[in-house]
Amino acid sequence: MQPLCVVFVRHGESENNVLQHQLSREGSGRNYGKLRASDPRLTDKGKVQADLIGKRIATDAKHRVVAVWSSYLSRAVHTCLRISAQLGAHVPVHVKPGIAELGGMYSFVRVGATTDRIEDTQGVFQTAKGMTNAEVLQVMPHATVDHRCDEGWYHSDSVESSHEGLQRAEALKAGIEQFASTPDLVTSPSEGAPSLRTLVIVTHGDFFNVFLDLLRKYSCTGLEHFTVNSSEKVVVPNSSITSFHVTPVHHERHAPPVCHWSLATISDTSHLTPEAASLESS
């Protein structure tokens, strides 16, 4: 059975990325958690980055994109929109809550007396439901959404734990392997078409590091050379590409498929112009 190429794309630069970079340069990075937005938008640079990555994927002669998956977070949805525009309306887009950033939807809310020093400000982290299906479809009318997200995609009253994030990573891995093993996707391309079936997934930096850590435990070929743990993360710049070949090796009826994963590229930003380079690279 032929492999499925899975292309993970980190969203384009967001307002939070700019804020975090600015605070870090000022030596006040510890305040980021209190100042971050729960669902930041793409910056103008982020939109350019998304256009460039869409162009790269659409013009790669080796790949035949069969679907695009995105999280419900605004920065991912609008990155996906720009990638989809390059690929064409015939490529299905699915928006999935399980690909979201680690932690979910939350922001810091001040409690009690106000102070000019943000580091001295007391408060709590408050969750929000995030984009609804109607809001997603207003951006991408052709997308397929999750019926559970009519009132928003984040349904917890607390910030997501690392353990819950790992459970989502496990579910994503299983979903990809099911997708790779689905018989109606294992078809021969038309004459002259690219032969490598490709799934594009627009996701987020911290959650993707959890996913990489999970793959390392499953002995993904090529990933053993990279340190992936909670204290030393792989740098995943905005609009970077990390891709894998997922090859089904065993699939019995009524049983989860077994697939072999191999790393093809990691954190590749060669499609970005110097002007569009990520803040992480500056």
C-alpha positions, -999 to +999 in steps of 0.1 A: +000+000+000+013+034-010+023+059+018+004+090+027+025+122+030+013+142+060+024+178+058+021+197+091+020+235+088+023+258+117-001+288+112+012+321+100+025+348+124-002+359+148-006+390+171+004+368+201+037+358+183+046+395+179+037+402+216+058+373+228+088+383+208+085+419+220+082+409+256+111+386+253+133+413+238+123+436+267+132+409+293+096+406+305+086+374+288+072+361+321+043+385+316+032+369+283+006+346+299-012+376+314-012+397+282-018+371+255-051+371+236-072+339+237-077+338+199-053+362+181-056+371+145-029+368+118-007+397+113-001+411+078+032+392+077+013+361+088-010+364+058+019+367+034+035+336+050+003+317+045+001+327+009+037+316+003+032+282+020+000+277-001+019+284-032+047+260-023+023+232-016+001+238-047+031+239-071+050+209-057+049+185-085+054+155-062+023+160-041-014+153-048-033+170-020-064+150-011-075+170+020-067+199+043-073+198+081-073+229+103-080+237+140-108+261+149-084+288+161-086+320+140-049+320+131-052+285+118-085+290+100-072+321+081-039+303+073-060+274+060-081+298+039-051+311+021-037+276+015-070+263+002-073+293-022-040+281-038-051+245-040-086+250-054-121+243-042-119+207-053-097+199-023-119+192+008-112+212+039-121+198+074-120+220+105-113+199+136-112+209+173-087+182+181-058+200+163-059+231+185-031+246+205-021+231+238-041+247+267-073+254+247-090+288+247-081+310+276-070+345+287-060+363+319-087+382+337-077+407+364-092+403+398-092+429+427-072+461+428-055+473+396-018+480+394+005+496+368+029+466+370+015+436+351+037+412+370+020+423+403-015+420+389-037+393+405-062+374+384-074+341+370-073+324+336-108+323+321-118+300+292-139+308+262-158+287+236-139+301+206-151+302+170-185+287+162-193+267+131-212+297+117-181+319+121-159+294+105-182+289+076-184+327+071-146+326+065-146+293+045-181+284+032-167+253+015-153+238+047-167+207+066-171+215+103-177+194+135-214+193+145-204+195+182-190+230+176-222+250+168-218+271+200-180+270+199-152+244+199-138+246+234-161+231+260-139+229+291-142+253+321-104+250+327-071+254+308-063+221+291-036+200+309-006+184+293-021+150+298-053+161+279-031+175+252-013+141+249-047+124+246-055+147+217-022+138+201-030+101+204-064+107+188-048+127+160-023+100+152-051+074+151-071+096+129-043+101+104-035+063+103-072+056+097-072+082+069-040+066+054-056+032+054-090+041+040-095+020+009-113+047-012-083+069-007-058+042-019-065+049-056-042+053-086-038+089-097-048+100-132-022+099-159+003+127-154-009+136-119+015+137-089+016+102-073+022+110-036-012+114-018-009+143+006-028+154+037-021+190+049-027+198+086-027+234+098-018+233+135+001+250+164+036+250+178+032+237+214+007+210+204+029+199+175+058+194+199+035+171+220+027+152+188+064+149+179+072+136+214+044+110+209+059+099+175+093+096+190+080+071+215+065+051+186+100+050+169+093+072+140+122+068+116+143+099+114+130+115+145+154+098+168+180+125+160+159+152+175+154+159+212+117+163+219+106+168+255+090+193+278+122+211+286+138+213+251+113+217+223+119+215+186+117+250+171+087+251+148+086+286+132+055+301+119+044+287+084+071+260+086+066+226+071+072+193+088+063+162+068+060+125+073+054+094+052+028+073+068+027+038+053+000+013+063+015-021+071-013-040+087-051-034+088-076-060+099-113-054+097-127-039+129-092-033+143-071-001+143-047+001+114-009-002+120+013+023+102+050+030+099+060+067+102+091+082+088+102+118+089+107+136+056+113+172+065+113+192+097+107+229+104+114+238+067+109+275+059+127+276+025+095+289+009+096+321+029+112+352+016+136+371+039+109+398+044+084+371+054+108+352+077+094+343+111+102+362+143+117+330+157+144+332+130+152+369+135 
